[in-house]
Amino acid sequence: MANLSSFVELQKESVVNKMIINNIAPNVKKLIPIIILLASVSVFPSYAMTSCQCVAFRLDDVQNYWIDNPQLSIMKLFHEKHASLTIGIIGGSFGDDPKLVNFIKNNIHNKDAEIEIANHGWLHENFTHFSKQEQIHLMSKTDAKINKVFGITPVVFIPPYEKFNDDTINAMRENHLRFLSSNMDDDSGTYLVENNRVVHIPGNAQTGTLANHDTVWLHKGHTHTFIKIMQGMQNYGYATVVVHPQEYSLRNGLEYYNEVDKSQIKELEYLVDEIQKSGLKIVPVSKIPAFMNETVTTPQWLDNIFTYYEEGKITDKEIYSDIKYLLGKKLIQL
């Protein structure tokens, strides 16, 4: 399909949109509504929204020895890029791996590339299977382990399997965990909502996902994840990217080797570079609410672009190219 950017330039020069539409090849007809919206940029309504102009990365499943080379490679990449990273530690499986412990200790208070530690359960259990008191106990044990190893108490809770309930919220309050980060696809879809002094900041983008009944990890290329980040910025004013070490390990099905998948690490590097070049900040998960104080103006037609994308009317390649074009022309405010 033709690139939308060329049509935008043509239609800016046109007085009547139909003059252009009549000359569009038949295989581009389904993009006509989008082209019309883009062409109307100078007159189409815009709206103001609150934004943090920031992205957080969340590395789940951090634990002793198990594929610790991929875990460490991800952390080192963010360190080298001067970007912050929130890591979810599984308390009952952490603390004895000097390679991980020493690197994290050296970067907890690094303001230039902060590692924020989050509570990710005791043994990666589904918290909805436990009572409130049991959930309080599990969270408390992980908090104690993190405090023993690093001398800090986490404020972020990442529920294993992305599952939580009202008892989880109450258990968090008892343990002074102020920020909850689950997955947007696996819960009610609320975002930056304060519920009894717990602020919910779901993940709304991923670098990989389990498929085929949870039997294989599928990579998400950096272009796809960047699109989801921009969609999160458009919808919510922020984006949280969920990362798992399994995605960055060489493997056979669900058999993981403690070797780094260099091609996937390269994709992550491309993604971080893309975010930083776009002008977005990379911050810890808990800092997102503090940065939600900027007012940006966004065109209403951009919502329609992402709707067409979700409906499969635009490919990753096409919308990525158009987002880059719109950023370059400053039609998307960052």
Beta strands, then each sheet from edge to edge (+ up, - down):
strand 1: 46-51
strand 2: 54-62
strand 3: 85-89
strand 4: 115-119
strand 5: 156-157
strand 6: 179-180
strand 7: 193-195
strand 8: 198-200
strand 9: 205-206
strand 10: 208-211
strand 11: 216-219
strand 12: 239-243
strand 13: 249-252
strand 14: 255-260
strand 15: 281-282
strand 16: 294-299
sheet 1: 1+ 16-
sheet 2: 4+ 3+ 2+ 12+ 9+
sheet 3: 4+ 3+ 2+ 15+
sheet 4: 5+ 6+ 8+ 7-
sheet 5: 10+ 11-
sheet 6: 13+ 14-
end
